[in-house]
């Protein structure tokens, strides 16, 4: 019997102002999911991506479909 489950709380973002992307380090391979501000180019970090499960959780939370751009 499971009493506590991790529930995915749906969040929204404005696709006219922000674009989802992954920022990856060339040296260490660390990946961080977040959003790029289309006007200023600033990257806002949301969560660390350690595996495919983390990436899918990020996509499910923000209702993102398809592949994300990777920034090095």
OpenMM code with the backbone's topology and positions (N, CA, C; nanometers):
from openmm import Vec3, app, unit

residues = "UNK UNK UNK UNK UNK UNK UNK UNK UNK UNK UNK UNK UNK UNK UNK UNK UNK UNK UNK UNK UNK UNK UNK UNK UNK UNK UNK UNK UNK UNK UNK UNK UNK UNK UNK UNK UNK UNK UNK UNK UNK UNK UNK UNK UNK UNK UNK UNK UNK UNK UNK UNK UNK UNK UNK UNK UNK UNK UNK UNK UNK UNK UNK UNK UNK UNK UNK UNK UNK UNK UNK UNK".split()
positions = [
    Vec3(0.0840, -0.1164, 0.0000),
    Vec3(0.0000, 0.0000, 0.0000),
    Vec3(0.0896, 0.1241, 0.0000),
    Vec3(0.0621, 0.2147, -0.0905),
    Vec3(0.1410, 0.3366, -0.1012),
    Vec3(0.0591, 0.4531, -0.0450),
    Vec3(0.1160, 0.5199, 0.0549),
    Vec3(0.0462, 0.6321, 0.1157),
    Vec3(0.0838, 0.7643, 0.0501),
    Vec3(0.2110, 0.7767, 0.0153),
    Vec3(0.2588, 0.9020, -0.0405),
    Vec3(0.3077, 0.8784, -0.1824),
    Vec3(0.2603, 0.9570, -0.2747),
    Vec3(0.3038, 0.9491, -0.4135),
    Vec3(0.3486, 1.0875, -0.4575),
    Vec3(0.4460, 1.0876, -0.5466),
    Vec3(0.4870, 1.2143, -0.6044),
    Vec3(0.3865, 1.2517, -0.7119),
    Vec3(0.3103, 1.3539, -0.6860),
    Vec3(0.2123, 1.3999, -0.7822),
    Vec3(0.2755, 1.5094, -0.8667),
    Vec3(0.2473, 1.5065, -0.9947),
    Vec3(0.2980, 1.6093, -1.0846),
    Vec3(0.1972, 1.7227, -1.0852),
    Vec3(0.2417, 1.8375, -1.0369),
    Vec3(0.1571, 1.9555, -1.0357),
    Vec3(0.1795, 2.0298, -1.1663),
    Vec3(0.0753, 2.0446, -1.2443),
    Vec3(0.0845, 2.1097, -1.3743),
    Vec3(0.1144, 2.2582, -1.3559),
    Vec3(0.2087, 2.3065, -1.4349),
    Vec3(0.2442, 2.4478, -1.4354),
    Vec3(0.2368, 2.4969, -1.5776),
    Vec3(0.2284, 2.6270, -1.5936),
    Vec3(0.2187, 2.6834, -1.7272),
    Vec3(0.3321, 2.7815, -1.7518),
    Vec3(0.3550, 2.8091, -1.8780),
    Vec3(0.4511, 2.9104, -1.9189),
    Vec3(0.3956, 2.9781, -2.0437),
    Vec3(0.4424, 3.0980, -2.0725),
    Vec3(0.3952, 3.1730, -2.1880),
    Vec3(0.4863, 3.1445, -2.3069),
    Vec3(0.4399, 3.0667, -2.4055),
    Vec3(0.5254, 3.0329, -2.5191),
    Vec3(0.5621, 3.1530, -2.6066),
    Vec3(0.4903, 3.2646, -2.5927),
    Vec3(0.5253, 3.3851, -2.6677),
    Vec3(0.6453, 3.4558, -2.6063),
    Vec3(0.6725, 3.4294, -2.4777),
    Vec3(0.7821, 3.4971, -2.4083),
    Vec3(0.8966, 3.4034, -2.3717),
    Vec3(0.8678, 3.2740, -2.3530),
    Vec3(0.9701, 3.1793, -2.3063),
    Vec3(0.9683, 3.0528, -2.3915),
    Vec3(1.0852, 2.9925, -2.4077),
    Vec3(1.0993, 2.8716, -2.4877),
    Vec3(1.1686, 2.7651, -2.4030),
    Vec3(1.1129, 2.6427, -2.3933),
    Vec3(1.1781, 2.5381, -2.3144),
    Vec3(1.3051, 2.4888, -2.3834),
    Vec3(1.4083, 2.4591, -2.3031),
    Vec3(1.5361, 2.4126, -2.3574),
    Vec3(1.6136, 2.3380, -2.2498),
    Vec3(1.7207, 2.2724, -2.2931),
    Vec3(1.8123, 2.2047, -2.2020),
    Vec3(1.9490, 2.2682, -2.2191),
    Vec3(2.0101, 2.3059, -2.1084),
    Vec3(2.1465, 2.3578, -2.1132),
    Vec3(2.2384, 2.2461, -2.0666),
    Vec3(2.3372, 2.2112, -2.1511),
    Vec3(2.4281, 2.1003, -2.1216),
    Vec3(2.5709, 2.1513, -2.1150),
    Vec3(2.6475, 2.0975, -2.0216),
    Vec3(2.7885, 2.1307, -2.0078),
    Vec3(2.8700, 2.0407, -2.1002),
    Vec3(2.9615, 2.1002, -2.1744),
    Vec3(3.0479, 2.0224, -2.2627),
    Vec3(3.1454, 1.9392, -2.1806),
    Vec3(3.1965, 1.9943, -2.0727),
    Vec3(3.2990, 1.9259, -1.9920),
    Vec3(3.2428, 1.8106, -1.9101),
    Vec3(3.1391, 1.8367, -1.8331),
    Vec3(3.0889, 1.7366, -1.7391),
    Vec3(2.9673, 1.6607, -1.7894),
    Vec3(2.8986, 1.7119, -1.8877),
    Vec3(2.7785, 1.6472, -1.9381),
    Vec3(2.6548, 1.6756, -1.8555),
    Vec3(2.6676, 1.7616, -1.7545),
    Vec3(2.5531, 1.7960, -1.6700),
    Vec3(2.4467, 1.8655, -1.7544),
    Vec3(2.3204, 1.8302, -1.7327),
    Vec3(2.2102, 1.8890, -1.8067),
    Vec3(2.1108, 1.9529, -1.7108),
    Vec3(2.0625, 2.0713, -1.7496),
    Vec3(1.9643, 2.1439, -1.6702),
    Vec3(1.8508, 2.1853, -1.7640),
    Vec3(1.7279, 2.1552, -1.7246),
    Vec3(1.6108, 2.1948, -1.8025),
    Vec3(1.5620, 2.3292, -1.7523),
    Vec3(1.5131, 2.4096, -1.8449),
    Vec3(1.4618, 2.5408, -1.8072),
    Vec3(1.4019, 2.6117, -1.9268),
    Vec3(1.3965, 2.7439, -1.9173),
    Vec3(1.3341, 2.8251, -2.0209),
    Vec3(1.4262, 2.9385, -2.0625),
    Vec3(1.4234, 2.9695, -2.1923),
    Vec3(1.4976, 3.0826, -2.2468),
    Vec3(1.3991, 3.1969, -2.2657),
    Vec3(1.4325, 3.3124, -2.2132),
    Vec3(1.3521, 3.4329, -2.2360),
    Vec3(1.3799, 3.4778, -2.3796),
    Vec3(1.2767, 3.4845, -2.4617),
    Vec3(1.2954, 3.5163, -2.6026),
    Vec3(1.3396, 3.6598, -2.6267),
    Vec3(1.3107, 3.7490, -2.5330),
    Vec3(1.3475, 3.8896, -2.5515),
    Vec3(1.4887, 3.9196, -2.5046),
    Vec3(1.5284, 3.8652, -2.3909),
    Vec3(1.6607, 3.8970, -2.3359),
    Vec3(1.7632, 3.7857, -2.3598),
    Vec3(1.7184, 3.6627, -2.3883),
    Vec3(1.8092, 3.5510, -2.4080),
    Vec3(1.8556, 3.4877, -2.2781),
    Vec3(1.8043, 3.5333, -2.1650),
    Vec3(1.8408, 3.4800, -2.0335),
    Vec3(1.7822, 3.3403, -2.0161),
    Vec3(1.8634, 3.2465, -1.9621),
    Vec3(1.8188, 3.1103, -1.9358),
    Vec3(1.7814, 3.0969, -1.7892),
    Vec3(1.6583, 3.0543, -1.7621),
    Vec3(1.6115, 3.0328, -1.6252),
    Vec3(1.6141, 2.8830, -1.5966),
    Vec3(1.6953, 2.8406, -1.4998),
    Vec3(1.7063, 2.6995, -1.4640),
    Vec3(1.5861, 2.6565, -1.3818),
    Vec3(1.5298, 2.5414, -1.4169),
    Vec3(1.4153, 2.4881, -1.3442),
    Vec3(1.4535, 2.3620, -1.2674),
    Vec3(1.5149, 2.2656, -1.3357),
    Vec3(1.5497, 2.1410, -1.2667),
    Vec3(1.6678, 2.0715, -1.3327),
    Vec3(1.7419, 1.9962, -1.2515),
    Vec3(1.8545, 1.9167, -1.2973),
    Vec3(1.8021, 1.7895, -1.3633),
    Vec3(1.8589, 1.7561, -1.4780),
    Vec3(1.8196, 1.6359, -1.5506),
    Vec3(1.9284, 1.5312, -1.5312),
    Vec3(1.8971, 1.4258, -1.4548),
    Vec3(1.9931, 1.3186, -1.4290),
    Vec3(1.9675, 1.1972, -1.5172),
    Vec3(1.8414, 1.1797, -1.5601),
    Vec3(1.8063, 1.0637, -1.6429),
    Vec3(1.6805, 1.0962, -1.7234),
    Vec3(1.6347, 0.9992, -1.8009),
    Vec3(1.5164, 1.0198, -1.8846),
    Vec3(1.3906, 1.0442, -1.8018),
    Vec3(1.3837, 0.9868, -1.6833),
    Vec3(1.2676, 1.0060, -1.5962),
    Vec3(1.2551, 1.1532, -1.5554),
    Vec3(1.3673, 1.2176, -1.5231),
    Vec3(1.3655, 1.3596, -1.4870),
    Vec3(1.3208, 1.4450, -1.6051),
    Vec3(1.3698, 1.4115, -1.7239),
    Vec3(1.3307, 1.4866, -1.8437),
    Vec3(1.1818, 1.4720, -1.8701),
    Vec3(1.1300, 1.3509, -1.8563),
    Vec3(0.9872, 1.3285, -1.8784),
    Vec3(0.9031, 1.4010, -1.7738),
    Vec3(0.9505, 1.4058, -1.6505),
    Vec3(0.8794, 1.4786, -1.5452),
    Vec3(0.8720, 1.6275, -1.5778),
    Vec3(0.9817, 1.6847, -1.6279),
    Vec3(0.9822, 1.8256, -1.6684),
    Vec3(0.8818, 1.8496, -1.7805),
    Vec3(0.8817, 1.7613, -1.8808),
    Vec3(0.7882, 1.7759, -1.9925),
    Vec3(0.6437, 1.7618, -1.9470),
    Vec3(0.6167, 1.6658, -1.8585),
    Vec3(0.4801, 1.6454, -1.8097),
    Vec3(0.4322, 1.7620, -1.7241),
    Vec3(0.5219, 1.8189, -1.6449),
    Vec3(0.4856, 1.9304, -1.5579),
    Vec3(0.4408, 2.0520, -1.6385),
    Vec3(0.5090, 2.0787, -1.7493),
    Vec3(0.4793, 2.1976, -1.8297),
    Vec3(0.4064, 2.1650, -1.9594),
    Vec3(0.3565, 2.0421, -1.9755),
    Vec3(0.2848, 1.9980, -2.0963),
    Vec3(0.3632, 2.0284, -2.2235),
    Vec3(0.4885, 1.9859, -2.2262),
    Vec3(0.5758, 2.0073, -2.3411),
    Vec3(0.5788, 1.8786, -2.4225),
    Vec3(0.5590, 1.8920, -2.5526),
    Vec3(0.5667, 1.7764, -2.6413),
    Vec3(0.6833, 1.7966, -2.7371),
    Vec3(0.7370, 1.6887, -2.7863),
    Vec3(0.8469, 1.6969, -2.8818),
    Vec3(0.9813, 1.7115, -2.8127),
    Vec3(1.0838, 1.7313, -2.8944),
    Vec3(1.2200, 1.7440, -2.8445),
    Vec3(1.2494, 1.8875, -2.8019),
    Vec3(1.3429, 1.9018, -2.7090),
    Vec3(1.3849, 2.0324, -2.6613),
    Vec3(1.5182, 2.0700, -2.7255),
    Vec3(1.5405, 2.1994, -2.7467),
    Vec3(1.6682, 2.2469, -2.7959),
    Vec3(1.7731, 2.2278, -2.6878),
    Vec3(1.8941, 2.1918, -2.7290),
    Vec3(2.0052, 2.1760, -2.6354),
    Vec3(2.1056, 2.2883, -2.6587),
    Vec3(2.1365, 2.3596, -2.5516),
    Vec3(2.2299, 2.4719, -2.5567),
    Vec3(2.3585, 2.4276, -2.4893),
    Vec3(2.4728, 2.4485, -2.5556),
    Vec3(2.6021, 2.4124, -2.4971),
    Vec3(2.6747, 2.5366, -2.4507),
] * unit.nanometer
topology = app.Topology()
chain = topology.addChain("A")
for resn in residues:
    res = topology.addResidue(resn, chain)
    for name in ("N", "CA", "C"):
        topology.addAtom(name, app.Element.getBySymbol(name[0]), res)
